[in-house]
Amino acid sequence: EGTRLQIYEDECKGQHLHAKVAPTPFYDPEGYRLRI
């Protein structure tokens, strides 16, 4: 979490894109965690 990544995409004319790792969202289809 928070690690910075460098991404290369051919269609970006040689530019490197930067991204940061985000926390994984939780999956709670029954809404249990929302009721706590």
C-alpha positions in Angstrom: 0.0 0.0 0.0 1.4 3.4 -1.0 4.1 1.9 -3.2 4.8 4.0 -6.3 4.8 2.3 -9.7 6.1 3.4 -13.1 4.0 2.2 -16.1 5.1 2.3 -19.7 2.4 2.4 -22.4 3.3 2.3 -26.1 0.5 4.7 -26.9 1.8 7.4 -24.5 4.6 8.5 -26.9 7.3 7.2 -24.7 6.1 8.8 -21.5 6.1 6.9 -18.3 3.0 7.0 -16.2 3.1 6.9 -12.4 0.6 5.2 -10.1 0.3 4.5 -6.4 -0.9 1.2 -4.9 -4.2 1.7 -3.1 -5.7 -0.4 -0.3 -7.9 -3.3 -1.4 -11.6 -2.4 -1.1 -13.6 -4.8 1.0 -16.4 -6.9 -0.5 -19.5 -7.2 1.8 -22.6 -8.1 -0.3 -24.8 -8.7 2.8 -23.8 -5.3 4.3 -22.6 -7.0 7.6 -19.7 -4.7 8.1 -21.8 -1.6 7.4 -24.2 -2.6 10.2 -21.6 -3.1 12.9 
